[in-house]
């Protein structure tokens, strides 16, 4: 039985597999099974993997189920008790699995881990999608140790200590299979973006922890799904953040948190209008309309999640300050410059 089942979901990205899959095979094959979950690609992915890596397992799906659906379906094929959801544009390094296995062995209440995530193109810098572990501010805005908004830090060893984090990046997420399946896996209604944050918040609410493992290092190309200024990306980010807050916030904090988020989105909408950024305005408006139409279903989902919730506080998940205030008004651009408490 392998220590890990590495699941790589892909769709018409053979060029990425040719570049990055050799490192995964070279540095993982002794301790992990590698599963390629192909979302009905038409670029020869299945044939190429079968020819070049016949020992890998291929799960051929009948449709493009995206990141969430592909991983959810492939997880049922995994033989190991620990899963690794790895993007198809991630290069791994020698010995990257041993620290992850050790951390899971030492921390039975930890359900999810993230390795150190560095940029593939600028290898001494953290990568945007996860850096040194994901966090949420008091209003549930996501940011990372090593990356706040568009400011990326160089890796100088400043985040080489193990610690709990709010969420692990979906680019390289390690998770125990049982909690993953018990929690329902990724929420496929999210489609793109923040699905891993939502999952980790649900795990925290069920009494598990999420942790950062700096001894394991991977390099992520990133930016392959949607451009940062894409209206579609903005739409998913605004919409899914609202859904995530509604699903996971503690009851006493939900009214204030969702109201504040709506107000902050209104400020962003007004700012985009003043700048004549009509596509951004449209994305924010569509996100909110979708959220309000989805409320009846979200109310039902929230009730179901509350029945299995074992914690009474959001404190382990959310930082006590506003990252917007700290970054734009206080000029604090790095995680280590942020306060332990504050607005």
CORRA-V829360 format. One record per pair of residues at least 4 apart in sequence whose C-alpha atoms are under 6 Angstrom apart, sorted by the first residue. I is the first residue (numbers start at 0). J is the second residue. If there is no record, write none. Layout:
((I/J) (I/J))
//
This chain:
((1/30) (1/31) (1/79) (2/30) (2/31) (2/79) (3/31) (3/79) (3/81) (3/82) (4/31) (4/32) (4/33) (4/77) (4/79) (4/82) (5/33) (5/34) (5/82) (5/83) (6/34) (6/83) (6/84) (7/35) (7/36) (7/85) (7/86) (7/87) (8/36) (8/37) (9/37) (10/38) (10/40) (11/40) (11/42) (13/44) (15/19) (15/88) (16/20) (19/88) (19/90) (22/90) (22/91) (23/27) (23/91) (24/28) (26/93) (27/31) (33/55) (34/56) (34/57) (35/57) (36/58) (37/59) (37/60) (38/60) (38/62) (38/63) (39/60) (39/61) (39/62) (39/63) (48/52) (49/53) (64/68) (64/69) (65/69) (67/185) (67/187) (68/187) (70/74) (80/176) (81/174) (81/175) (81/176) (82/173) (82/174) (82/175) (82/176) (83/172) (83/173) (84/171) (84/172) (85/170) (85/171) (86/170) (88/220) (89/218) (89/219) (90/217) (90/218) (91/217) (95/215) (98/214) (98/215) (108/207) (109/207) (109/208) (109/209) (110/174) (110/175) (110/207) (110/208) (111/173) (111/174) (111/209) (112/173) (112/209) (112/210) (112/211) (113/167) (113/172) (113/211) (113/212) (114/212) (114/213) (114/215) (114/216) (115/131) (115/213) (115/216) (116/126) (116/130) (116/217) (116/218) (117/124) (117/125) (117/126) (117/218) (118/122) (118/124) (118/125) (118/126) (118/218) (118/219) (119/218) (119/219) (119/220) (123/153) (123/154) (124/152) (124/153) (124/154) (125/130) (126/130) (129/133) (129/168) (130/145) (131/144) (131/145) (132/143) (132/144) (132/164) (132/211) (133/142) (133/143) (133/164) (133/165) (133/166) (133/167) (134/141) (134/142) (134/143) (134/164) (134/165) (135/139) (135/140) (135/141) (135/317) (136/140) (136/317) (136/318) (136/320) (136/321) (136/322) (137/317) (137/318) (137/319) (137/320) (137/321) (142/147) (143/147) (144/334) (145/152) (146/150) (146/151) (159/213) (161/211) (161/212) (162/210) (162/211) (163/209) (163/210) (164/209) (164/210) (165/316) (166/196) (166/199) (167/172) (168/172) (169/195) (177/181) (178/182) (179/184) (180/184) (197/243) (202/207) (203/207) (203/208) (204/308) (204/310) (205/308) (205/309) (206/309) (230/278) (230/279) (230/282) (234/238) (234/282) (234/283) (234/286) (235/239) (237/286) (238/286) (239/243) (244/248) (246/301) (248/253) (252/256) (253/257) (268/280) (271/276) (272/276) (294/298) (297/301) (319/340) (320/341) (320/342) (321/342) (322/326) (323/327) (324/328) (325/329) (325/331) (326/330) (326/331) (326/332) (331/336))
//
